[in-house]
């Protein structure tokens, strides 16, 4: 064969088989070795090599033979003189690789080696296909439908490979015809007896992921990241995306102008609906968005014993939308977020909350205002059961009732987990006494509108408020309607509270009943009506405490008296001070009736006590001068 003829034929094989030059040459050489063994009857134990000249196509065969003085078997022996032409230092008994090309080893040998050459080339093709498609696992490939039936579709791919698209990996409802060009993702590659088995899929979520990467440049370049995909092929899919750079709208980037990007993907997926939502690290916000397009009233998480459950409360008109057809929307949201989602209507959730309060005395004790609102909630539920209309205000009242109880329940569970794990409780971290958790918030002396905002935010006791103010004051400041003035009012009210241990019974004075039972804050701000004679005989130290109380009510801190010093005094001081205030108020009332002249109470620095002095007016004016 001439040089040009061999070169042309060799290049044709390279182009036809899409193999490398080295692979083809290695296959031909291997085939020539097999042809030589068959032609001369050489043993398989004898080492034989074949070398081909890529320019001329000439084949040379080399066989390993033993060096001898007299040749008896030409197939395995060679003379010493011939061996030294190849290996100058050869000795008798050595094994030397010498040229052994038969005289007629030409067209007949090539004809004999034809099948071997074809087999070697097919094996090389399969190995090449295997390596190529193993790298393509998880990527989209394009091919032409060669055959299709109810069980599977055969797709012709690159490198003369064939892929199989099983019926289970097709999008429900789509039909293919022969010669249709389709796209699919490579799901799996197996090595089979007839070459690699390439399994394709159009129903896998990675197919949607690759389509988004192809259509949205921001995803391809990493500016927008796909966090999770939940998909039911042919029906609906939910995709959570987030931006890796500030100022980027991840949802808008995926949708495109007038939805042009997402519409191209919807068309490829046989009109499958796709919800693009923004991923959020907070599970509450993430689950709320995952339930879209339904509007959510509240989301409450419970993570116990490894089972993460989210209770989603929606209004009556949003219940069917939140659940979806055959539960599809809830299923996809659960797959997307990784939480087990329980969807309830606001009516059903309110009924469950009432049962929870009634069956949990500890929870009911922490939420007295919620217990008080149970009759009103039951009245609304009864109206709903009778088919009567429920006003938006009543729905709003139900939502606040549910939110208050569920949030407190979550806090109790979290506290129980911390205690079980041996961690220090929040109350211990904040230094809040246990008695504070048994004092209702309405006894703290907080302004009424601030009290209403705090209770709506789930803060029911003084202990809860003190923990939040010590450990996380921003959570209180973040409540709607709470500003710097409200925070100041809360801080002053909490500073005026104390939880002393009761002194022994024999050392306690005999104050009025109201002074014994009322909290300290009420004793200061709302003095009891009963008049106590103890106030008239008080010691100088007790009079100093009364003066400090009066100044604290008017100006906070004055004359260097701090709240810490004030409340370090004994409880009976506050009781006698309250009685003094009561005496003073009665004296003023008597003065108005004309039974007593004007009297002013002043602190005498020399005596170290509070004294009363009469005031006389001069000149008929309104200004008096002390005598």
Secondary structure as GFF3:
##gff-version 3
##sequence-region A 1 627
A	DSSP	alpha_helix	3	17	.	.	.	ID=ss1
A	DSSP	alpha_helix	21	40	.	.	.	ID=ss2
A	DSSP	beta_strand	48	52	.	.	.	ID=ss3
A	DSSP	beta_strand	59	68	.	.	.	ID=ss4
A	DSSP	beta_strand	77	79	.	.	.	ID=ss5
A	DSSP	alpha_helix	80	86	.	.	.	ID=ss6
A	DSSP	beta_strand	95	99	.	.	.	ID=ss7
A	DSSP	alpha_helix	107	112	.	.	.	ID=ss8
A	DSSP	alpha_helix	114	135	.	.	.	ID=ss9
A	DSSP	beta_strand	140	148	.	.	.	ID=ss10
A	DSSP	beta_strand	152	156	.	.	.	ID=ss11
A	DSSP	three_ten_helix	158	160	.	.	.	ID=ss12
A	DSSP	beta_strand	162	166	.	.	.	ID=ss13
A	DSSP	three_ten_helix	167	169	.	.	.	ID=ss14
A	DSSP	beta_strand	181	192	.	.	.	ID=ss15
A	DSSP	beta_strand	195	201	.	.	.	ID=ss16
A	DSSP	alpha_helix	205	215	.	.	.	ID=ss17
A	DSSP	alpha_helix	217	220	.	.	.	ID=ss18
A	DSSP	beta_strand	224	232	.	.	.	ID=ss19
A	DSSP	beta_strand	236	243	.	.	.	ID=ss20
A	DSSP	alpha_helix	250	255	.	.	.	ID=ss21
A	DSSP	three_ten_helix	257	259	.	.	.	ID=ss22
A	DSSP	alpha_helix	260	268	.	.	.	ID=ss23
A	DSSP	beta_strand	273	278	.	.	.	ID=ss24
A	DSSP	alpha_helix	283	290	.	.	.	ID=ss25
A	DSSP	beta_strand	298	304	.	.	.	ID=ss26
A	DSSP	beta_strand	307	314	.	.	.	ID=ss27
A	DSSP	three_ten_helix	316	318	.	.	.	ID=ss28
A	DSSP	alpha_helix	319	323	.	.	.	ID=ss29
A	DSSP	three_ten_helix	325	327	.	.	.	ID=ss30
A	DSSP	alpha_helix	328	337	.	.	.	ID=ss31
A	DSSP	beta_strand	340	345	.	.	.	ID=ss32
A	DSSP	alpha_helix	346	359	.	.	.	ID=ss33
A	DSSP	alpha_helix	361	366	.	.	.	ID=ss34
A	DSSP	alpha_helix	368	372	.	.	.	ID=ss35
A	DSSP	alpha_helix	374	385	.	.	.	ID=ss36
A	DSSP	alpha_helix	392	420	.	.	.	ID=ss37
A	DSSP	alpha_helix	426	430	.	.	.	ID=ss38
A	DSSP	three_ten_helix	434	438	.	.	.	ID=ss39
A	DSSP	three_ten_helix	441	443	.	.	.	ID=ss40
A	DSSP	alpha_helix	448	456	.	.	.	ID=ss41
A	DSSP	alpha_helix	462	471	.	.	.	ID=ss42
A	DSSP	alpha_helix	473	477	.	.	.	ID=ss43
A	DSSP	alpha_helix	484	495	.	.	.	ID=ss44
A	DSSP	three_ten_helix	505	507	.	.	.	ID=ss45
A	DSSP	alpha_helix	513	517	.	.	.	ID=ss46
A	DSSP	alpha_helix	520	525	.	.	.	ID=ss47
A	DSSP	three_ten_helix	533	537	.	.	.	ID=ss48
A	DSSP	alpha_helix	540	555	.	.	.	ID=ss49
A	DSSP	alpha_helix	563	566	.	.	.	ID=ss50
A	DSSP	alpha_helix	571	592	.	.	.	ID=ss51
A	DSSP	beta_strand	599	604	.	.	.	ID=ss52
A	DSSP	beta_strand	609	617	.	.	.	ID=ss53
A	DSSP	beta_strand	624	626	.	.	.	ID=ss54
###
